[in-house]
Amino acid sequence: MTGMLTGRRFAVLMGGSATERAISLESGNNVAEALRAEGADVVCVDPATDRWPEQLQGVEFAFNLLHGPGGEDGTLQGLFDLMKLPYSGSGVMGSSITMDKVRTKWLWRGAGLPTPEFVVLTSDSDWQALIDKFGTLFVKPSREGSSIGMTKAATAEQLKAAWHKAAEYGADVMAEVFVDGPEYTVAILGDRALPAIRIQPAADFYDFDAKYVSDDTQFHCPAGLSEQEERSLQQLALLAFKAVGAQVWGRVDMMRDPSGNWQLLEVNTVPGMTSHSLVPMAARAAGMAMHELLIDICRLSLEVRPDV
């Protein structure tokens, strides 16, 4: 299988102009280094630079590590489809749906999958009425990742301030009912769910700093679940991933409420590949080296789009 990498010309898409640019650069450089170590010919491509499509000439496969809008929302995937250039991960539909947290949750609810109650916020929202109805809420931009712009709100004043903060990242803002329980994530690779990871941040919740900056966040893999609980969590993650049209690889985040029930939060179709990232951690727990993970992502991507 290593022959899938050796001698082939890869483009690793990284950077871009989204708020997750720095993380994307780290993810991309990690993947480029791993591909080169296996004998691949790699060109690193940053769409924030001028005339970047010219760098794709002669490329056989594009490995997309652009996080957030522009790379994870279907636009880049549509371009590659038009170019007939094979690329990693989800296609246009799965990428565009999962980049929008509100529509992801609508689909999950329509499919009967568990996810916390939520509401779309606007400038006309009745802040006090929402707190009275739902209690503590998490406010998030609908189309951002890495917990960017996310704030916990327990009062009407906090809720209004949280909406203002999230609205800086786009007009669509949602508030999700706070789930008081541990957070888990499950990496998906094709039809396989990798071992679950329990996330234990030192801060109040798993924000951007806890993900990428702090060394105090603890990740538990194995996650401390029984065999039956682990299997149930993995099955739910696979259902949630497929329900929104996601493909090939990704990560499903969820929490466990005080009653012991799983609650789906979101899907990441271009997960991080940094030193703090969770998909490589789950792959190691499953006995996979980084190059084996990359080979599987490439192979599965070619299988789901054989005509590209």
KEKOLLUM-298021 format. One line per field, with one value per residue (C-alpha): residue number from 1; residue in one letter; x, y, z. Coordinates in steps of 0.001 Angstrom, whole numbers, plus 500000, padded with zeros to 6 digits. Each point is the difference from the previous one (the first is absolute). Example, Ala and Ser with C-alpha at 12.3 -4.5 7.8 and 13.67 -1.06 7.14 Angstrom:
BEGIN
nukol <- c(1; 2)
loba <- c(A; S)
u <- c(512300; 501370)
v <- c(495500; 503440)
w <- c(507800; 499340)
END
This chain:
BEGIN
nukol <- c(1; 2; 3; 4; 5; 6; 7; 8; 9; 10; 11; 12; 13; 14; 15; 16; 17; 18; 19; 20; 21; 22; 23; 24; 25; 26; 27; 28; 29; 30; 31; 32; 33; 34; 35; 36; 37; 38; 39; 40; 41; 42; 43; 44; 45; 46; 47; 48; 49; 50; 51; 52; 53; 54; 55; 56; 57; 58; 59; 60; 61; 62; 63; 64; 65; 66; 67; 68; 69; 70; 71; 72; 73; 74; 75; 76; 77; 78; 79; 80; 81; 82; 83; 84; 85; 86; 87; 88; 89; 90; 91; 92; 93; 94; 95; 96; 97; 98; 99; 100; 101; 102; 103; 104; 105; 106; 107; 108; 109; 110; 111; 112; 113; 114; 115; 116; 117; 118; 119; 120; 121; 122; 123; 124; 125; 126; 127; 128; 129; 130; 131; 132; 133; 134; 135; 136; 137; 138; 139; 140; 141; 142; 143; 144; 145; 146; 147; 148; 149; 150; 151; 152; 153; 154; 155; 156; 157; 158; 159; 160; 161; 162; 163; 164; 165; 166; 167; 168; 169; 170; 171; 172; 173; 174; 175; 176; 177; 178; 179; 180; 181; 182; 183; 184; 185; 186; 187; 188; 189; 190; 191; 192; 193; 194; 195; 196; 197; 198; 199; 200; 201; 202; 203; 204; 205; 206; 207; 208; 209; 210; 211; 212; 213; 214; 215; 216; 217; 218; 219; 220; 221; 222; 223; 224; 225; 226; 227; 228; 229; 230; 231; 232; 233; 234; 235; 236; 237; 238; 239; 240; 241; 242; 243; 244; 245; 246; 247; 248; 249; 250; 251; 252; 253; 254; 255; 256; 257; 258; 259; 260; 261; 262; 263; 264; 265; 266; 267; 268; 269; 270; 271; 272; 273; 274; 275; 276; 277; 278; 279; 280; 281; 282; 283; 284; 285; 286; 287; 288; 289; 290; 291; 292; 293; 294; 295; 296; 297; 298; 299; 300; 301; 302; 303; 304; 305; 306; 307; 308)
loba <- c(M; T; G; M; L; T; G; R; R; F; A; V; L; M; G; G; S; A; T; E; R; A; I; S; L; E; S; G; N; N; V; A; E; A; L; R; A; E; G; A; D; V; V; C; V; D; P; A; T; D; R; W; P; E; Q; L; Q; G; V; E; F; A; F; N; L; L; H; G; P; G; G; E; D; G; T; L; Q; G; L; F; D; L; M; K; L; P; Y; S; G; S; G; V; M; G; S; S; I; T; M; D; K; V; R; T; K; W; L; W; R; G; A; G; L; P; T; P; E; F; V; V; L; T; S; D; S; D; W; Q; A; L; I; D; K; F; G; T; L; F; V; K; P; S; R; E; G; S; S; I; G; M; T; K; A; A; T; A; E; Q; L; K; A; A; W; H; K; A; A; E; Y; G; A; D; V; M; A; E; V; F; V; D; G; P; E; Y; T; V; A; I; L; G; D; R; A; L; P; A; I; R; I; Q; P; A; A; D; F; Y; D; F; D; A; K; Y; V; S; D; D; T; Q; F; H; C; P; A; G; L; S; E; Q; E; E; R; S; L; Q; Q; L; A; L; L; A; F; K; A; V; G; A; Q; V; W; G; R; V; D; M; M; R; D; P; S; G; N; W; Q; L; L; E; V; N; T; V; P; G; M; T; S; H; S; L; V; P; M; A; A; R; A; A; G; M; A; M; H; E; L; L; I; D; I; C; R; L; S; L; E; V; R; P; D; V)
u <- c(500000; 502944; 500228; 496936; 502259; 503436; 500802; 496573; 499620; 497830; 498789; 499394; 497556; 500700; 499746; 497291; 498308; 497639; 500432; 501559; 502876; 502783; 498600; 499554; 503640; 501126; 497676; 501148; 503688; 499606; 498257; 502457; 502909; 498385; 499280; 503568; 501330; 498170; 501527; 497235; 500714; 498212; 499202; 498539; 497254; 498630; 496836; 500670; 502823; 499614; 499690; 499921; 498026; 503068; 501762; 497497; 501377; 501166; 498512; 498407; 498235; 499105; 500150; 497783; 501020; 498203; 497898; 496850; 498307; 501575; 501470; 497479; 496719; 499763; 501468; 503431; 498421; 497856; 503076; 501825; 496965; 499995; 503748; 499610; 502703; 499737; 499903; 499710; 496910; 496369; 498497; 498037; 496790; 501494; 502466; 497434; 497459; 502394; 501559; 496565; 499259; 496331; 499224; 502012; 497836; 496794; 501000; 500902; 496687; 498171; 501852; 499082; 503575; 500661; 501320; 499486; 497123; 501028; 498731; 501217; 500801; 499346; 500163; 496292; 500372; 498449; 503105; 498250; 497251; 502617; 501861; 496718; 499093; 503329; 502271; 503717; 500814; 503059; 500044; 501849; 500466; 498196; 502804; 503256; 502122; 502447; 497572; 500779; 497587; 498368; 498814; 498114; 497078; 497956; 498290; 498166; 502882; 502547; 497834; 499741; 503757; 500648; 497796; 501950; 503281; 498847; 498438; 503472; 500641; 496838; 496320; 498801; 500317; 498547; 499558; 500107; 498804; 502925; 500648; 501577; 502151; 503223; 500877; 501005; 501113; 500014; 502154; 498453; 501965; 497737; 497467; 502165; 499833; 503359; 500353; 498148; 501904; 498766; 501012; 500727; 500841; 501531; 497824; 496225; 499496; 501938; 500747; 502613; 502818; 499150; 500142; 503155; 501939; 499669; 502021; 497601; 497168; 499889; 498980; 499001; 500229; 498752; 497180; 499136; 496754; 498712; 500158; 496262; 500191; 502911; 498160; 496841; 501969; 501790; 496745; 498397; 503013; 499806; 496262; 500500; 502856; 498037; 496760; 501576; 501663; 503545; 502488; 503429; 501289; 499048; 499139; 496694; 499868; 497450; 499318; 498413; 497175; 499296; 497579; 502769; 498636; 502226; 499372; 501462; 501737; 501598; 501970; 503452; 500740; 503561; 501268; 503272; 503221; 502095; 501934; 496827; 497641; 497702; 499645; 503695; 499645; 497027; 501829; 502992; 497638; 498696; 503564; 500399; 503084; 499577; 500938; 497432; 497328; 500894; 499974; 496511; 498732; 501369; 498661; 496525; 499857; 500736; 497352; 497165; 500798; 501280; 499083; 501874)
v <- c(500000; 502359; 500062; 502220; 502770; 499251; 502057; 501605; 503763; 501348; 503506; 500709; 502871; 502049; 503477; 501919; 503135; 498547; 500627; 496535; 500862; 499386; 496600; 499078; 500822; 497744; 497205; 500309; 500019; 496897; 498127; 501223; 498775; 496587; 499657; 500925; 497471; 497324; 501109; 502282; 503093; 502779; 503597; 502150; 502288; 503009; 501447; 503303; 500596; 501311; 497636; 496961; 497794; 499974; 497918; 497186; 499224; 496400; 499175; 496549; 500450; 503004; 499467; 502671; 501317; 503355; 500394; 502094; 502118; 499769; 496565; 498062; 501395; 498441; 502828; 498449; 496584; 501399; 501471; 496688; 498194; 502381; 499504; 496199; 500045; 497232; 501401; 498850; 499851; 500921; 501322; 503186; 498964; 498523; 502859; 502759; 498428; 499264; 503473; 501320; 498901; 501033; 497942; 497094; 499975; 500311; 496909; 498086; 500843; 498969; 496687; 499484; 500361; 501578; 503557; 502780; 502441; 503142; 503294; 502394; 503412; 503377; 503616; 499718; 496990; 500301; 499261; 499625; 497784; 497662; 499728; 499395; 497235; 498250; 501006; 500129; 500123; 499667; 502614; 499168; 501396; 497550; 499807; 500012; 497261; 499481; 501556; 503421; 502662; 497603; 501260; 498508; 502174; 499627; 503433; 502195; 502483; 497266; 498579; 503326; 500577; 496450; 500610; 503176; 498095; 497081; 502325; 501383; 496709; 500016; 500845; 496528; 499422; 497148; 499358; 496408; 498758; 499388; 496312; 499406; 496966; 498674; 500624; 497247; 499846; 497109; 499992; 498457; 498227; 498686; 497660; 499629; 501921; 500274; 499795; 502757; 502748; 501690; 503653; 501539; 503708; 501855; 503010; 500270; 498540; 498767; 503312; 500963; 500328; 496644; 498403; 501481; 501998; 498586; 497011; 499495; 498434; 496250; 497489; 496516; 497209; 497457; 502242; 497997; 498606; 496460; 497929; 500472; 503772; 500345; 498041; 502086; 503247; 498840; 498893; 503355; 501827; 498011; 500682; 503704; 500183; 498303; 501873; 503286; 498601; 500004; 497593; 498396; 501457; 502456; 500376; 500027; 501922; 499292; 500226; 497718; 501555; 499366; 497206; 498166; 500762; 501079; 503439; 500815; 503359; 500239; 498330; 501034; 498934; 501412; 499250; 501344; 498102; 501972; 498733; 500538; 498416; 497116; 497985; 499002; 499169; 497725; 498405; 499202; 498412; 497826; 498965; 502249; 502050; 503420; 498780; 497185; 502529; 502150; 496986; 499052; 503561; 500064; 496553; 500694; 503382; 498367; 497351; 502460; 502112; 497519; 502254; 503099)
w <- c(500000; 500507; 496200; 500015; 501314; 498537; 496924; 499747; 499829; 502783; 500701; 503691; 500347; 503123; 501450; 498197; 501295; 502616; 503736; 500388; 497651; 502540; 500958; 496353; 499286; 502840; 498873; 496405; 500825; 502182; 497192; 497346; 502118; 500471; 496277; 499078; 502491; 497984; 496708; 498719; 497930; 501915; 499165; 502786; 498706; 501885; 498372; 501770; 497510; 496440; 497051; 502278; 497547; 497747; 502648; 499388; 496534; 499863; 503402; 500270; 503343; 502174; 503750; 501509; 503415; 499720; 503136; 500087; 497308; 496573; 500541; 502031; 498624; 496546; 497928; 499540; 499496; 497180; 498326; 500165; 498576; 497034; 499554; 500190; 502674; 502616; 503534; 503588; 502155; 499568; 496788; 499424; 501757; 503166; 500322; 499575; 502352; 502841; 499821; 500980; 503572; 499833; 496914; 501347; 503102; 497985; 498028; 503147; 501614; 496839; 500093; 503647; 501251; 503421; 500101; 502559; 499577; 498148; 498651; 497308; 501454; 498362; 501118; 500843; 502318; 503459; 502062; 503335; 498587; 498532; 503301; 501822; 497542; 499491; 502876; 499245; 496290; 497781; 497263; 496770; 496508; 497753; 497438; 501926; 501545; 502855; 502515; 498516; 501229; 502457; 503406; 502928; 501148; 503182; 500112; 497510; 500021; 499338; 497229; 498190; 500316; 498752; 496954; 499170; 500271; 497831; 497416; 499253; 498200; 497868; 500076; 501018; 503748; 502036; 503697; 501213; 503374; 502337; 500671; 503401; 499336; 498458; 496354; 497591; 496410; 497540; 496874; 496895; 497280; 497269; 501602; 503082; 503259; 501744; 503801; 501848; 501799; 503177; 500204; 503377; 499683; 502937; 499129; 500285; 496541; 496976; 498274; 497391; 502533; 501571; 496542; 498590; 502609; 503501; 501145; 502917; 497987; 500597; 497338; 501088; 497453; 500934; 501125; 503121; 498580; 500219; 496830; 499485; 500587; 497600; 497326; 500497; 499713; 496850; 498365; 500729; 498586; 496767; 499670; 500638; 497486; 497235; 500704; 498902; 496889; 501389; 498424; 500371; 503262; 502677; 503640; 501868; 503280; 502699; 503716; 502556; 501975; 503707; 499048; 498157; 496526; 497108; 498490; 496582; 499595; 496555; 497208; 498819; 496424; 499963; 503507; 501286; 499471; 502513; 503022; 502081; 497460; 500769; 496784; 499994; 503715; 499324; 497068; 502223; 502525; 497162; 499127; 496958; 499225; 498403; 496520; 500284; 500934; 496991; 497672; 501183; 499525; 496447; 499140; 501387; 498264; 496643; 500657; 500720; 496906; 497404; 497067; 501162)
END
